């Protein structure tokens, strides 16, 4: 997958500063801007949707999403043991 992303110009590889056996994969800034542009409409609609909720409701949604993510990470960790 990294090879395809690099070939398409989305990421680049550079030597790891502390481990000469590995590389660091980093996003190409111009590519990030191109990707962000694809989500402009989604961003506008999402912000409009969030405007219909109170700060407390958004905090509850945020807390749920954070906890769900933590659960998923824990479950994933259990599967790899």
N, C-alpha and C positions, 0 to 999 in steps of 0.2 A: 504494500500500500504506500509506504514512504517513497519508494521508487517512482510510483505513478504521480504522487503529489509533487515530487521534485521535478519530474519531467514536465509537468503542467505549469511549473513556476510558482507553486504555492508555498513550498518549503525549501530550505537549503540545509546542507549538512556542514558542520564545522568541527574541527578536532575538539575533543573534550579537554578543558584546560588542566585537569588533574589526572586524567587516566588516558594514556596514549592508545589504549586498546579499544576505546569507544569514541563515539561521536555525539554531538549535540544536534538535534533537529530543531530548527527554529522557523517560525513563520516569516514569510517575506512581507514586509509592511504594505507594499503596493497591492499584493494579493489579498491581504486582509481588507483593504478598502474596497476592492472589487466584490468580495464576498458580502461585506456589510451592505453594499448598494443593493444586493439581491433581496435583502430583508427589510428594506425601507417601508414597504407597504405593511408588512407584518408588524413592524415597530409602531407605525401610526395606529393601526387597529388595536394593538395591545394597550397602548397608552390611553386610547379612547375608552377601552373596556375598563381599565383600572380607574379611570375618572369616576366611574359609577359606584365605586366602593369607598367606604370610609377608611381612614387610617387604621382603625382597629381591625376592620375586616381584612385589610391587606396584610397587617401584622400576623393575623391568624393563618392566612394562606401561606405566608412566608415561613412561619413556624412549622406548618405541616410539611411543606416541601423540604425544608432542611432536615426534619426528622425522618422523612421518607428516604432521603438520600443517605443519611447515616445508617438506616436499616439496610438499604441495598448494599452499602459498602461492607457492613458487618456480615451479611449473608454471603456476599462474594468472597470475603476472607475465609469463611467457613468452608466454602466449596473448594478452595485451593489448598486446604490442609490435608 
